[in-house]
């Protein structure tokens, strides 16, 4: 079945461009493109898309508000049974708002000048429960915000990471894709995915974005051991 997408951006040229790129793919269907956050929430309720491409700065309700409302609804009304994967698309390669969206449950981040191929792959990755993040955002944003976040509570491991899991997380925090991590560590792609699944479970993280954020906040990304011992 085709991956269903709703695009939310207040710039018509952006919406049109994204629609043209995505609709050129046989496995992607754009259900609607809307101009603000309120319209995005309405479209999600009405159309139940697999993926929501969401700008941060929009009228009525911005992308952060939309992300927060969808996350709250999923918790308060699990019987609803549907929450789209959110891919944030922003003009800014270093933007504190993106960090808030990350902790709100967004699955991926792209810059608006990303290549058409990256946009397509971000949608496919989100639909599959993974994430594709612009390396510039992963590294620059998380690295710069890590000292701020480090002053607050950090996720606690349920059990320690193995040495190999730490290697995988460090590479992820540097913006590497799964394929790049596999090549860098001389392991198979399936092995990388297994390690990341184990780390996600140990951190109780929702996606690889939260793993990357934790790596920077805990110091693992810069050579540390990832925030100390696990919970007994």
C-alpha positions as CSV (number, residue, x, y, z in Angstrom):
1,X,0.0,0.0,0.0
2,X,1.1,3.6,-0.7
3,X,2.5,5.7,2.1
4,X,-0.1,8.5,2.8
5,X,1.2,12.0,3.5
6,X,-0.2,15.3,4.6
7,X,2.0,18.4,4.0
8,X,1.6,21.4,6.3
9,X,3.5,24.6,5.4
10,X,2.4,28.2,5.0
11,X,4.4,28.8,1.9
12,X,2.6,27.7,-1.3
13,X,5.8,27.2,-3.3
14,X,7.1,24.8,-0.6
15,X,3.9,22.8,-0.5
16,X,3.7,22.6,-4.3
17,X,7.4,21.5,-4.5
18,X,7.0,18.9,-1.9
19,X,3.8,17.5,-3.5
20,X,5.5,17.3,-6.9
21,X,8.5,15.4,-5.5
22,X,6.5,13.0,-3.4
23,X,3.8,12.3,-6.0
24,X,6.5,11.3,-8.5
25,X,7.1,8.2,-6.4
26,X,4.9,5.2,-7.0
27,X,4.8,4.3,-3.3
28,X,3.7,7.7,-1.9
29,X,0.3,9.4,-2.0
30,X,-0.2,13.0,-0.9
31,X,-3.7,13.2,0.6
32,X,-3.7,17.0,1.2
33,X,-1.5,20.1,1.7
34,X,-2.6,22.7,4.2
35,X,-1.5,26.2,5.2
36,X,-1.4,26.2,9.0
37,X,-1.4,24.1,12.1
38,X,-5.1,24.0,12.8
39,X,-5.7,22.8,9.3
40,X,-3.0,20.2,9.8
41,X,-4.7,18.8,12.9
42,X,-8.0,18.7,11.1
43,X,-6.5,16.9,8.1
44,X,-4.9,14.3,10.4
45,X,-8.3,13.7,12.1
46,X,-10.1,13.4,8.8
47,X,-7.6,11.7,6.6
48,X,-5.4,9.6,9.0
49,X,-2.2,9.9,7.1
50,X,0.9,7.7,7.7
51,X,3.2,10.7,7.7
52,X,2.8,14.4,8.4
53,X,5.4,16.8,6.9
54,X,5.3,19.8,9.3
55,X,6.8,23.2,9.1
56,X,7.8,24.8,12.5
57,X,6.7,28.4,11.9
58,X,3.0,28.6,10.7
59,X,0.0,30.7,11.6
60,X,-2.8,29.6,13.9
61,X,-0.8,26.8,15.5
62,X,2.9,26.3,14.8
63,X,4.6,22.9,14.2
64,X,5.6,22.5,17.8
65,X,2.0,23.0,19.0
66,X,0.7,20.5,16.4
67,X,3.4,18.0,17.5
68,X,2.5,18.5,21.2
69,X,-1.3,18.2,20.6
70,X,-0.9,15.0,18.6
71,X,1.3,13.4,21.2
72,X,-1.1,14.4,24.0
73,X,-4.1,13.0,22.1
74,X,-2.3,9.7,21.5
75,X,-1.7,9.4,25.3
76,X,-5.1,10.6,26.4
77,X,-7.1,8.7,23.8
78,X,-5.2,5.4,22.9
79,X,-8.5,4.1,21.5
80,X,-8.1,6.6,18.7
81,X,-5.5,4.2,17.4
82,X,-3.7,6.6,15.0
83,X,-0.8,9.1,15.3
84,X,1.0,10.0,12.2
85,X,4.8,10.0,12.1
86,X,6.0,13.6,12.1
87,X,8.8,14.9,10.0
88,X,9.8,18.4,10.8
89,X,11.0,20.6,7.9
90,X,12.7,23.8,8.8
91,X,14.6,26.6,7.2
92,X,17.1,26.8,10.1
93,X,20.0,24.4,10.5
94,X,20.4,25.4,14.1
95,X,17.0,26.1,15.8
96,X,16.1,25.6,19.4
97,X,12.5,24.9,18.4
98,X,13.6,21.7,16.7
99,X,15.0,20.4,20.0
100,X,11.5,20.9,21.6
101,X,9.9,19.1,18.7
102,X,12.4,16.2,19.1
103,X,11.3,15.7,22.7
104,X,7.7,16.1,21.6
105,X,8.0,12.9,19.5
106,X,8.9,14.0,16.0
107,X,10.5,11.2,13.9
108,X,12.7,13.2,11.6
109,X,14.1,16.6,10.7
110,X,15.0,18.0,7.3
111,X,16.2,21.4,6.1
112,X,14.1,22.9,3.3
113,X,17.1,22.9,1.0
114,X,17.4,19.1,1.4
115,X,17.6,17.2,-1.9
116,X,14.4,15.6,-3.3
117,X,15.9,12.2,-2.7
118,X,16.4,13.0,1.0
119,X,12.8,14.2,1.3
120,X,11.5,11.0,-0.2
121,X,13.7,8.8,2.0
122,X,12.7,10.8,5.1
123,X,9.0,10.0,4.4
124,X,9.8,6.3,3.7
125,X,11.9,6.0,6.9
126,X,9.2,7.7,9.0
127,X,6.5,5.4,7.7
128,X,8.7,2.4,8.6
129,X,9.2,3.6,12.1
130,X,12.7,4.9,11.5
131,X,14.0,8.4,10.9
132,X,16.1,10.3,8.5
133,X,17.7,13.4,9.8
134,X,19.7,16.1,8.1
135,X,23.3,15.5,9.4
136,X,23.7,19.2,9.9
137,X,20.7,19.2,12.3
138,X,21.7,16.1,14.1
139,X,25.2,17.2,14.8
140,X,25.1,21.0,15.1
141,X,21.7,21.3,16.9
142,X,22.1,18.5,19.4
143,X,25.8,19.4,20.1
144,X,25.0,23.1,20.8
145,X,21.9,22.3,22.9
146,X,23.5,19.4,24.8
147,X,25.1,21.7,27.5
148,X,21.7,23.3,28.2
149,X,19.9,20.0,28.3
150,X,22.6,18.4,30.5
151,X,21.5,20.6,33.4
152,X,18.1,18.8,33.5
153,X,17.1,15.2,34.0
154,X,18.6,12.7,31.5
155,X,17.1,9.3,30.5
156,X,18.3,6.5,32.6
157,X,19.4,3.1,31.1
158,X,17.5,0.0,32.3
159,X,20.8,-1.9,31.7
160,X,24.3,-0.8,30.5
161,X,25.1,-0.5,26.8
162,X,27.6,-2.9,25.4
163,X,30.8,-1.5,23.9
164,X,29.4,-2.2,20.4
165,X,26.1,-0.5,21.2
166,X,28.0,2.6,22.4
167,X,30.0,2.6,19.1
168,X,26.7,2.5,17.1
169,X,25.2,5.3,19.2
170,X,28.2,7.5,18.8
171,X,28.1,7.1,15.0
172,X,24.3,7.8,15.1
173,X,24.9,11.0,17.1
174,X,27.3,12.2,14.4
175,X,24.6,12.0,11.8
176,X,25.5,8.7,10.2
177,X,22.8,6.6,8.5
178,X,22.5,2.9,9.2
179,X,24.3,2.0,6.1
180,X,27.2,4.4,7.0
181,X,27.4,3.0,10.5
182,X,27.6,-0.5,9.1
183,X,30.4,0.4,6.8
184,X,32.3,2.3,9.5
185,X,32.1,-0.5,12.0
186,X,32.5,-3.4,9.5
187,X,29.2,-5.0,10.4
188,X,26.0,-5.8,8.5
189,X,23.1,-3.5,8.2
190,X,20.9,-5.9,10.1
191,X,23.4,-5.9,13.0
192,X,23.2,-2.1,13.2
193,X,19.4,-2.3,13.3
194,X,19.5,-4.9,16.1
195,X,21.9,-2.8,18.1
196,X,19.7,0.3,17.7
197,X,16.6,-1.6,18.7
198,X,18.4,-2.8,21.8
199,X,19.5,0.7,22.7
200,X,16.0,2.1,22.1
201,X,14.6,-0.5,24.5
202,X,17.2,0.2,27.2
203,X,16.5,3.9,27.0
204,X,12.7,3.6,26.5
205,X,13.2,6.0,23.6
206,X,10.6,6.4,20.9
207,X,13.0,6.7,18.0
208,X,16.6,7.2,16.9
209,X,16.2,10.9,17.2
210,X,15.8,10.6,21.0
211,X,18.8,8.2,21.1
212,X,20.9,10.8,19.4
213,X,19.7,13.5,21.7
214,X,20.5,11.3,24.8
215,X,24.0,10.6,23.4
216,X,24.8,14.3,23.3
217,X,23.1,15.1,26.6
218,X,24.8,12.3,28.5
219,X,28.3,12.9,27.0
220,X,28.5,9.6,25.1
221,X,28.6,11.4,21.7
222,X,31.8,13.2,22.8
223,X,33.6,10.1,24.1
224,X,31.9,9.5,27.5
225,X,30.2,6.3,28.7
226,X,26.7,7.5,28.4
227,X,25.5,8.9,31.7
228,X,26.8,6.3,34.3
229,X,25.3,3.0,35.5
230,X,21.9,1.6,34.6
231,X,19.0,1.4,37.0
232,X,19.3,-1.6,39.2
